[in-house]
Amino acid sequence: MFLSVRKEVEAALADALAALDLPADDLGIEQPPDDVDAVLASSVAFRLAGEVGAPPPKVAADVADEIDPDEYEYVAEVTTQGPYVNFLPSDRYFEAALKEAQADDFGSLEDRDESLVLEHTSANPTGPVHVGRARNPIIGDALGRVLDYAGYDVDRHYYVNDAGRQIAVFTWAYETFDEADLPDPEREKADYDMVRYYRKGNEFLDEGPEADVETAEQEIEAIMQGLEEGDEATYKRISEVVDAVLGGMRESLERLPAEFDEFVKETRFMFDGSVDDLVERLKEFDEAVYEEDAWQLDLSEHGIEKNFVFLRSDGTSLYATRDLAHHEWKFDEYDRAVTVLGEDHGLQARQLRTTLELLGNDTDQLEQVLYSYVNLPEGKMSTRAGTGVDLDDLLDEAIDRAREEVEDRLDDRIRDDDLDEDDVERIARQVGIGAVRYDIVAKQPAKAITFEWDRALDFEAQSAPYVQYVHARCCGILDGADAEPSPDVDADLLSTEYERDLLRTVARFPAVIEESADELQPHVVATYTREIAEDFNAFYRECQVLGDDVDPEVRDARLALVAAARHAVGNALDALGVEAPRSM
């Protein structure tokens, strides 16, 4: 419904500006401040003041005078406040918004008939997922959910680096060292078991006898050459390692949850000839140079000072070369390609895009979301050294801390549904993992994060538990009613400022999904959940729903509003990948 009123506002402004013979290329539509009783506002007068030769308030008044609210279904009145043109919602708007929000799939937009491949995480399969990299699967999975809600046909891909030197080292180490010489695994899980070989191998290459290290390097080089030549036996050897580690990593990622439609291996593009073909094309460019025993592209004329290396002197390709073939495949298969990348991949992202353009690809299809890493107060993390905090450790501790918090609050619960141990465990998992996920996704991707427990698990602050509790409270109210809310109540009965504020916020949810998807920024949805949680809590404090002294018709209208809020909060949390408990 919010999208409908926005269309009316756009049409009203465009017609008014046309009548005034003014340009309508930027309508300046925005959400007004909380203390303004409008559903939308326009700052177009700021832009046009210089052209008109009049102060912005005068321009705003002229624009407002050209708009007849009677011509529109959802606009009741058009007013000005200084330089702003404000659009007040009609009773019909509130009625339609309340009815629309009764649907279980509230917030889902119409099918866009557009295919989109979303690549995220794609961490090298060399050991357990670490906290520092956890932002990628969390942002990526949330973005995929938002794009689903926004009507895209989304495929989620994990691009598996199964052909680089790291994998060759891993394979050699796994085939070389005896398990008896390794420390016990930190967990009974495949990735923890296998990473011991990788660490042992790197230690040997750093500190082993020179002659033995030279022999090991020759064996590692042979593995890389075997893959380059498409040798099936070599592929089988590395796959034993890669698939085992990846299986363990997938178990950890599924706890978040972060699930994938396809794991695309880079060896696919080596074995089908795509990489060889690509290398020959790259060598033909004027930018191609052979320097320092490698084929490179000199991209300085394209604003990139560091050369793009695409082939080693021994004829082996690089990850970046194989990724070019991967992206050309994406462009053939999908309408859009979105990739979530760490901020340390910024240069590679620019090199990739520029090279794809040189190859004749339309890179308008490609969008890259860069994010900063997650830090803990303890410091940075390293996969190779085996230090730092694994994602599994973080999630375990999140559940333990949430369980303590839930148990401490049991005596203060006002609902009469008795929670058994299984219920407490379920809620602890929902709250604990939800707290980690929400705290990470709620920040703008480009901003660095230091994860802090007290903030993430604060039931009273703007955290996941704070929002989850609103959903549980909605469910409690609805469970306490003697009938399901009716979608055909009189919205005019919701007349207090608390009811109207909450309904306005509920109605905005589809537009929040649209904005989040268009900007590829899932934190926009997280910001919305905090706003609706605050509005619901104000409504809950001031407007009794189930009391005996509440007029039956008002009670029904408020129940419908609670149901609408439950759908908005629950679906917004779902779009973020955070579970919405029915009780807490």
ZIRA-V121607 format. One record per helix or strand of 2 or more residues. SS is the DSSP state (hx for helix, st for strand). FROM is the first residue (numbers start at 1). TO is the last residue. If there is no record, write none. Layout:
{{SS/FROM/TO} {SS/FROM/TO}}
This chain:
{{hx/2/19} {st/29/30} {st/40/42} {hx/44/52} {hx/56/65} {hx/69/71} {st/75/81} {st/84/89} {hx/91/100} {st/115/119} {hx/131/149} {st/153/160} {hx/165/176} {hx/179/181} {hx/190/207} {hx/210/228} {hx/232/254} {st/262/265} {hx/267/271} {hx/274/283} {st/288/291} {st/294/297} {hx/300/302} {st/308/312} {hx/319/333} {st/336/342} {hx/343/358} {hx/363/365} {st/366/371} {st/374/376} {hx/391/408} {hx/410/412} {hx/421/441} {st/449/451} {hx/453/456} {hx/464/480} {hx/491/493} {hx/497/507} {hx/509/519} {hx/523/542} {hx/552/576}}
